[in-house]
């Protein structure tokens, strides 16, 4: 029962902190799940995140996989509720207040101030996952070069072309699987 309470507490707090979306709390989520509670390894966390990006629906449904790993179906359901309910409730309440202040200079100032915070949080999430997925001290230099090359190619492709990220995940995974098996 203690695990369930801890899961709910961790993911409810992450829900409230998810300004700009779930990606904004990835570094903290990784810290909680990997370093603090040792629920998953850093590589498992990166794999779960990748699975969340590939699966249909909200990418942050990945939290259900963590809950399932720790406490089965009950853990998955509780983590989903804990991760979505607080932020949905907060968004609903703030939306009511937000509508009340329509046209106010205060509202515009808050909105302009939140944009860089949100972008910074999202970039830190991308960095945390990217560092784990791309560079690993437990692997050989050749392994790390392959993962870095895949990361750079996917990033450049996304910056230059409009390509479905799911397709890039599949292609990158296949290339990585073949290249790393040949090592």
MIVO-373721 format. One record per residue (C-alpha): residue number from 1; x, y negated, z; residue in one letter. Coordinates in steps of 0.02 Angstrom, whole numbers, always signed. Layout:
<drengus>
+------+--------+--------+--------+------+
| resi |      x |      y |      z | resn |
+------+--------+--------+--------+------+
|  NUM |      X |      Y |      Z |    a |
...
+------+--------+--------+--------+------+
</drengus>
This chain:
<drengus>
+------+--------+--------+--------+------+
| resi |      x |      y |      z | resn |
+------+--------+--------+--------+------+
|    1 |     +0 |     +0 |     +0 |    x |
|    2 |   +146 |   -117 |    +37 |    x |
|    3 |   +206 |   -101 |   -143 |    x |
|    4 |    +37 |   -155 |   -208 |    x |
|    5 |    +33 |   -308 |    -95 |    x |
|    6 |   +209 |   -355 |   -149 |    x |
|    7 |   +163 |   -332 |   -333 |    x |
|    8 |     +9 |   -442 |   -316 |    x |
|    9 |   +103 |   -576 |   -220 |    x |
|   10 |   +247 |   -584 |   -345 |    x |
|   11 |   +138 |   -589 |   -500 |    x |
|   12 |     +9 |   -709 |   -426 |    x |
|   13 |   +148 |   -833 |   -386 |    x |
|   14 |   +221 |   -811 |   -561 |    x |
|   15 |    +47 |   -844 |   -631 |    x |
|   16 |    +37 |  -1013 |   -544 |    x |
|   17 |   +214 |  -1058 |   -601 |    x |
|   18 |   +182 |  -1013 |   -783 |    x |
|   19 |   +174 |  -1192 |   -847 |    x |
|   20 |   +175 |  -1182 |  -1035 |    x |
|   21 |   +141 |   -997 |  -1043 |    x |
|   22 |   +214 |   -836 |   -978 |    x |
|   23 |   +380 |   -861 |  -1066 |    x |
|   24 |   +414 |  -1005 |   -947 |    x |
|   25 |   +425 |   -887 |   -798 |    x |
|   26 |   +528 |   -749 |   -881 |    x |
|   27 |   +689 |   -793 |   -787 |    x |
|   28 |   +599 |   -789 |   -620 |    x |
|   29 |   +503 |   -633 |   -669 |    x |
|   30 |   +665 |   -548 |   -717 |    x |
|   31 |   +745 |   -602 |   -553 |    x |
|   32 |   +598 |   -535 |   -452 |    x |
|   33 |   +582 |   -371 |   -547 |    x |
|   34 |   +766 |   -333 |   -572 |    x |
|   35 |   +872 |   -418 |   -438 |    x |
|   36 |   +750 |   -445 |   -295 |    x |
|   37 |   +641 |   -289 |   -292 |    x |
|   38 |   +738 |   -171 |   -408 |    x |
|   39 |   +578 |   -114 |   -493 |    x |
|   40 |   +662 |   -104 |   -663 |    x |
|   41 |   +837 |   -124 |   -734 |    x |
|   42 |   +886 |   -275 |   -838 |    x |
|   43 |   +883 |   -167 |   -996 |    x |
|   44 |   +712 |    -96 |   -952 |    x |
|   45 |   +647 |   -273 |   -925 |    x |
|   46 |   +712 |   -326 |  -1097 |    x |
|   47 |   +633 |   -171 |  -1175 |    x |
|   48 |   +466 |   -205 |  -1089 |    x |
|   49 |   +472 |   -385 |  -1149 |    x |
|   50 |   +508 |   -327 |  -1327 |    x |
|   51 |   +362 |   -206 |  -1317 |    x |
|   52 |   +251 |   -349 |  -1259 |    x |
|   53 |   +303 |   -452 |  -1410 |    x |
|   54 |   +263 |   -310 |  -1528 |    x |
|   55 |    +98 |   -254 |  -1453 |    x |
|   56 |    -65 |   -337 |  -1505 |    x |
|   57 |   -143 |   -461 |  -1385 |    x |
|   58 |    -59 |   -580 |  -1264 |    x |
|   59 |   +127 |   -543 |  -1253 |    x |
|   60 |   +125 |   -561 |  -1065 |    x |
|   61 |    +19 |   -403 |  -1050 |    x |
|   62 |   +193 |   -331 |  -1028 |    x |
|   63 |   +168 |   -359 |   -841 |    x |
|   64 |    +48 |   -211 |   -841 |    x |
|   65 |   +192 |    -97 |   -891 |    x |
|   66 |   +292 |   -156 |   -740 |    x |
|   67 |   +141 |   -130 |   -626 |    x |
|   68 |   +113 |    +43 |   -700 |    x |
|   69 |   +294 |    +91 |   -674 |    x |
|   70 |   +286 |    +42 |   -491 |    x |
|   71 |   +111 |    +98 |   -439 |    x |
|   72 |    +26 |   +188 |   -584 |    x |
|   73 |   -141 |   +133 |   -656 |    x |
|   74 |   -188 |    +41 |   -496 |    x |
|   75 |    -27 |    -59 |   -505 |    x |
|   76 |    -56 |   -102 |   -688 |    x |
|   77 |   -233 |   -164 |   -656 |    x |
|   78 |   -186 |   -263 |   -501 |    x |
|   79 |    -37 |   -344 |   -586 |    x |
|   80 |   -144 |   -397 |   -735 |    x |
|   81 |   -273 |   -474 |   -619 |    x |
|   82 |   -139 |   -556 |   -511 |    x |
|   83 |    -50 |   -627 |   -664 |    x |
|   84 |   -202 |   -693 |   -756 |    x |
|   85 |   -334 |   -739 |   -626 |    x |
|   86 |   -240 |   -877 |   -530 |    x |
|   87 |   -181 |   -967 |   -687 |    x |
|   88 |   -352 |   -951 |   -770 |    x |
|   89 |   -437 |  -1021 |   -615 |    x |
|   90 |   -310 |  -1162 |   -603 |    x |
|   91 |   -327 |  -1202 |   -788 |    x |
|   92 |   -517 |  -1209 |   -773 |    x |
|   93 |   -509 |  -1326 |   -622 |    x |
|   94 |   -375 |  -1437 |   -699 |    x |
|   95 |   -473 |  -1440 |   -862 |    x |
|   96 |   -622 |  -1515 |   -770 |    x |
|   97 |   -513 |  -1650 |   -691 |    x |
|   98 |   -421 |  -1676 |   -856 |    x |
|   99 |   -585 |  -1710 |   -947 |    x |
|  100 |   -633 |  -1834 |   -813 |    x |
|  101 |   -478 |  -1940 |   -848 |    x |
|  102 |   -496 |  -1941 |  -1038 |    x |
|  103 |   -424 |  -2102 |  -1110 |    x |
|  104 |   -327 |  -2140 |   -951 |    x |
|  105 |   -145 |  -2196 |   -966 |    x |
|  106 |   -109 |  -2083 |   -817 |    x |
|  107 |   -167 |  -1930 |   -915 |    x |
|  108 |    -58 |  -1975 |  -1065 |    x |
|  109 |    +94 |  -2000 |   -952 |    x |
|  110 |    +70 |  -1830 |   -869 |    x |
|  111 |    +50 |  -1747 |  -1038 |    x |
|  112 |   +209 |  -1827 |  -1107 |    x |
|  113 |   +304 |  -1783 |   -947 |    x |
|  114 |   +252 |  -1600 |   -949 |    x |
|  115 |   +309 |  -1568 |  -1129 |    x |
|  116 |   +498 |  -1570 |  -1094 |    x |
|  117 |   +473 |  -1469 |   -934 |    x |
|  118 |   +377 |  -1337 |  -1030 |    x |
|  119 |   +506 |  -1330 |  -1169 |    x |
|  120 |   +648 |  -1314 |  -1042 |    x |
|  121 |   +560 |  -1174 |   -950 |    x |
|  122 |   +526 |  -1082 |  -1112 |    x |
|  123 |   +707 |  -1101 |  -1170 |    x |
|  124 |   +770 |  -1032 |  -1005 |    x |
|  125 |   +655 |   -882 |  -1028 |    x |
|  126 |   +722 |   -852 |  -1203 |    x |
|  127 |   +900 |   -867 |  -1138 |    x |
|  128 |   +871 |   -745 |   -994 |    x |
|  129 |   +797 |   -611 |  -1107 |    x |
|  130 |   +920 |   -645 |  -1248 |    x |
|  131 |  +1072 |   -630 |  -1136 |    x |
|  132 |  +1012 |   -464 |  -1067 |    x |
|  133 |   +960 |   -391 |  -1234 |    x |
|  134 |  +1110 |   -453 |  -1333 |    x |
|  135 |  +1262 |   -444 |  -1220 |    x |
|  136 |  +1289 |   -306 |  -1093 |    x |
|  137 |  +1453 |   -277 |   -999 |    x |
|  138 |  +1410 |    -92 |   -982 |    x |
|  139 |  +1422 |    -68 |  -1171 |    x |
|  140 |  +1569 |    -72 |  -1291 |    x |
|  141 |  +1624 |   -229 |  -1383 |    x |
|  142 |  +1563 |   -150 |  -1545 |    x |
|  143 |  +1390 |   -120 |  -1472 |    x |
|  144 |  +1382 |   -301 |  -1414 |    x |
|  145 |  +1440 |   -364 |  -1586 |    x |
|  146 |  +1299 |   -267 |  -1670 |    x |
|  147 |  +1167 |   -335 |  -1551 |    x |
|  148 |  +1237 |   -512 |  -1568 |    x |
|  149 |  +1233 |   -496 |  -1759 |    x |
|  150 |  +1051 |   -437 |  -1754 |    x |
|  151 |  +1006 |   -581 |  -1637 |    x |
|  152 |  +1089 |   -711 |  -1749 |    x |
|  153 |  +1009 |   -641 |  -1908 |    x |
|  154 |   +835 |   -638 |  -1831 |    x |
|  155 |   +857 |   -815 |  -1763 |    x |
|  156 |   +917 |   -883 |  -1930 |    x |
|  157 |   +777 |   -793 |  -2022 |    x |
|  158 |   +646 |   -868 |  -1906 |    x |
|  159 |   +720 |  -1042 |  -1923 |    x |
|  160 |   +728 |  -1035 |  -2113 |    x |
|  161 |   +575 |   -933 |  -2160 |    x |
|  162 |   +400 |   -900 |  -2096 |    x |
|  163 |   +410 |   -714 |  -2057 |    x |
|  164 |   +299 |   -615 |  -1941 |    x |
|  165 |   +402 |   -587 |  -1782 |    x |
|  166 |   +330 |   -411 |  -1764 |    x |
|  167 |   +408 |   -366 |  -1931 |    x |
|  168 |   +576 |   -434 |  -1874 |    x |
|  169 |   +563 |   -334 |  -1713 |    x |
|  170 |   +531 |   -174 |  -1812 |    x |
|  171 |   +671 |   -209 |  -1938 |    x |
|  172 |   +792 |   -265 |  -1802 |    x |
|  173 |   +751 |   -111 |  -1699 |    x |
|  174 |   +778 |     +5 |  -1847 |    x |
|  175 |   +942 |    -79 |  -1897 |    x |
|  176 |  +1001 |    -73 |  -1716 |    x |
|  177 |   +952 |   +109 |  -1697 |    x |
|  178 |  +1045 |   +160 |  -1856 |    x |
|  179 |  +1197 |    +51 |  -1823 |    x |
|  180 |  +1214 |   +101 |  -1641 |    x |
|  181 |  +1191 |   +287 |  -1679 |    x |
|  182 |  +1338 |   +279 |  -1799 |    x |
|  183 |  +1453 |   +221 |  -1658 |    x |
+------+--------+--------+--------+------+
</drengus>
